[in-house]
Amino acid sequence: MSALQGLYRGIFRRTSTFALVFCTGGLVYAMYLDKALDTVFRNLNKGKMYEDVQAYYSQKKEE
């Protein structure tokens, strides 16, 4: 019960602090979710993206 009281007194008691924690948590969550989904996308499309085939096309263009 003491941990819940400390959480209430530290974060949920003031609306401004709660809003700040809520917004900060949302931004951090969005940042890590974006990074994770980008990694999954790159792994699924390995060899098909421009970064992977850039050297091939630049050599072909020079010839």
C-alpha positions as CSV (number, residue, x, y, z in Angstrom):
1,M,0.0,0.0,0.0
2,S,2.9,2.3,0.7
3,A,4.1,2.1,-3.0
4,L,0.7,3.1,-4.2
5,Q,0.5,6.0,-1.8
6,G,4.0,7.2,-3.0
7,L,2.9,6.9,-6.6
8,Y,-0.2,8.9,-5.9
9,R,1.6,11.6,-4.0
10,G,4.4,11.8,-6.6
11,I,2.6,11.7,-9.9
12,F,-1.2,11.5,-9.7
13,R,-1.9,14.1,-7.1
14,R,-1.2,17.1,-9.3
15,T,-2.8,17.3,-12.7
16,S,0.2,19.0,-14.3
17,T,2.6,16.4,-13.2
18,F,0.3,13.6,-14.4
19,A,-0.1,15.3,-17.8
20,L,3.7,15.7,-18.1
21,V,4.3,12.0,-17.2
22,F,1.6,10.9,-19.6
23,C,2.9,13.0,-22.5
24,T,6.5,12.0,-21.9
25,G,5.6,8.4,-21.7
26,G,3.6,8.6,-24.9
27,L,6.5,10.2,-26.8
28,V,9.0,7.7,-25.5
29,Y,6.6,4.8,-26.4
30,A,6.1,6.2,-29.9
31,M,9.8,6.6,-30.4
32,Y,10.7,3.0,-29.4
33,L,7.7,1.6,-31.3
34,D,8.8,3.5,-34.5
35,K,12.3,2.2,-34.1
36,A,11.1,-1.4,-33.6
37,L,8.7,-1.4,-36.5
38,D,11.4,0.2,-38.7
39,T,13.8,-2.6,-37.8
40,V,11.1,-5.3,-38.6
41,F,10.4,-3.6,-41.9
42,R,14.1,-3.5,-42.9
43,N,14.6,-7.1,-42.0
44,L,11.5,-8.2,-44.0
45,N,12.7,-6.2,-47.1
46,K,16.4,-6.9,-46.9
47,G,17.9,-6.8,-50.4
48,K,15.0,-4.9,-51.9
49,M,15.7,-1.5,-50.5
50,Y,17.7,1.2,-52.3
51,E,20.4,1.2,-49.6
52,D,21.0,-2.5,-50.3
53,V,21.2,-2.2,-54.1
54,Q,22.7,1.3,-54.4
55,A,26.2,0.0,-55.2
56,Y,24.8,-2.2,-58.0
57,Y,23.0,0.7,-59.7
58,S,25.9,3.2,-59.3
59,Q,28.3,0.7,-61.0
60,K,25.8,0.0,-63.8
61,K,25.4,3.7,-64.4
62,E,29.1,4.3,-64.7
63,E,29.5,1.6,-67.4
